[in-house]
Amino acid sequence: MSQITTQDEATPVLSAPGLASARLYLCTDARADRGDFAEFLRAAYAGGVDIIQLRDKNLDAGQELELLRVLRDVAGEFGKLWSVNDRADLALLSGAPVFHVGQKDLPLPGVRSLLGPSAIVGLSSHDPEQITAADADPNTDYFCVGPLWATPTKPGRAAVGLEMVEHAAALQTSKPWFAIGGIDLANVEQVVAAGASRIVVVRAITDADDPTEAARALLSRLPELG
């Protein structure tokens, strides 16, 4: 297996303006059952996805690094962002522009110290206190609110409902935030009505027969950013 380049050798990290204009964030597994990882990434970016995160608990570190190389290269073709979940060491080694953590993962000051000021760092939040804290934390560049509906990608995580979207919207923050959890074409308009302009999806695109069209359809339901 070939080795991924280190951060110093990798494609330069994209800066926060790419985040500011992002509306559609996709999480995907390695698609091992389909064997079409690179093709899927291209199809999703072509449909307008702004950020793609590789999230697959079945991968060992070496496998994940190799797939992150593929993700990095495809993202570079489209001039888009890409993300690493949970593993700050892999984010550092791969030169990932975006790193995402949960409430029980690495402490944010340590993440910022390790990855440096140019990394875009995101945090999951699940209740009003966490949402408000994520907005105020200088170590976060964005935060996610959810899961709005129960989802198999987060087994055991209780759905928080649209009230959390309303809470985040009421903050009137300039920090980007994304609604997440079970969002698809059937309910995205409810999410927008509750106050979200940005969403994270999984199955709405990963399960689609045409990922490009699925992404375009979701984007058409999202408001333009001011």
Number of C-alpha atoms within 10 A of each C-alpha: 6 8 11 20 15 14 16 12 11 16 16 12 17 19 14 18 8 14 20 15 14 22 24 22 23 26 21 18 16 21 13 9 8 8 10 11 18 16 10 20 22 18 19 24 25 16 20 22 28 23 22 26 23 18 18 15 9 11 13 9 12 14 13 21 21 17 19 25 19 16 23 24 16 19 19 15 11 13 14 20 28 26 26 27 19 16 15 21 14 19 24 19 18 26 26 28 25 26 26 24 22 17 13 8 15 14 12 19 12 12 21 19 10 14 21 12 10 13 24 25 24 24 24 24 24 20 18 17 11 16 23 16 14 24 23 12 13 11 21 24 21 22 25 25 29 26 25 21 16 18 18 10 15 12 8 9 15 14 16 18 18 21 16 22 27 17 18 24 15 11 12 9 12 9 15 19 30 23 29 25 25 23 24 19 14 10 11 19 17 13 24 19 13 18 21 24 22 23 25 26 23 21 17 18 25 20 10 12 9 14 22 20 17 22 27 18 15 24 21 9 14 19 14 11 10 4
